[in-house]
Amino acid sequence: MRLSIIMPNYNHGQFLRSRIESILEQLTDEDELVVVDDASTDESASIIGKYASKDSRVRLIQNGQNMGPAKSANIAIEHAKGEYVAWLASDDIMLPGFVKQNMAILQKNPKIGIVCSSFVEWDDRFPSETVQYEPQLNVDNPQVFSPSIITQVFWNTNFWIPGNTAITKRSHILKYGLFNSSFGHLCDWFLFHTIALYEGAAYIPSPLALFRKNNQSYSSQSRNHLVKKRMIEKNVIDYISLPENKELRRRFKQAGLFRFIIRNELIQLLKNPRSWDLLLSFLHRGISRKFKKTYSKEKLYDINHNPA
């Protein structure tokens, strides 16, 4: 099987029909949609079950108790049959071209670890407002970056990999440790950036997914709850500080990927000498970027390096 779309769901019955249909219209007979319903209390299981009964590409797995999106995603990975995997939230929308364009890049560049695209945002609080385009890099054509180049891209720009636009190999997810549930809303961010740093990444400068801003979503609740947010960020730093993760820490530090955690947890990190190297890296990145913008006419990096 070529591609497995994995989709944890908890009480998103109101979004499921549009979500599932936006996925199925793009899948081939060699693809599948694996939905893990995380003990929903609404009509979710019934809705998913109806699609599964009519379309052999849809598979429903039901958790006996609520386990959270990371553990549910790992259950889906365990059951997935595809060589490639995309983890999509059940309340977002897959835009036209998502599967075709992402898979074309991966099949043309089989050594690249992960591909992602730009996306658009929709805020449920302001339904009449126009969806905003969120460019990740100022380029016109798809870009393919080796591990060393993607490290430079992360360091020199604000580029990051949106999890709801990404496709990677199932073998990479298994190799780099699945989704860590203690990382909360950062579990996909951490895993997908790990894959990019070790295996390289590709970027498509077209919006191929719609991200729904919803204060009731799992990620929003984690980000907006200060205590939970701090605990999650502490868990990431503690994990990266383990002796066996020395090389992983070095790669994240070289890429400047901890910058938002450092901003949020600056005082706590100052109290911990083991984190001072991260703070120094953060300061180095800020100074070097400001210097380049102020005094240099050179590009921050070769954006046209190895265009796809």
Secondary structure by P-SEA (a helix, b strand, c coil): ccccbbbbbcccccccaaaaaaaaaaccccbbbbbbccccccaaaaaaaaaaaccccbbbbbbcccccaaaaaaaaaaaccccbbbbbbcccccccaaaaaaaaaaaacccccbbbbbbbbbbcccccccbbbbbcccccbbbbbcaaaaaaaaaacccccccccbbbbaaaaaaacccccccccaaaaaaaaaaaacccbbbbccccbbbbbccccaaaaaaacaaaaaaaaaaaaaaaacccaaaaaaaaaaaccaaaaaaacaaaaaacccaaaaaaaaaaaaaaaaaaaccccccccccccccc
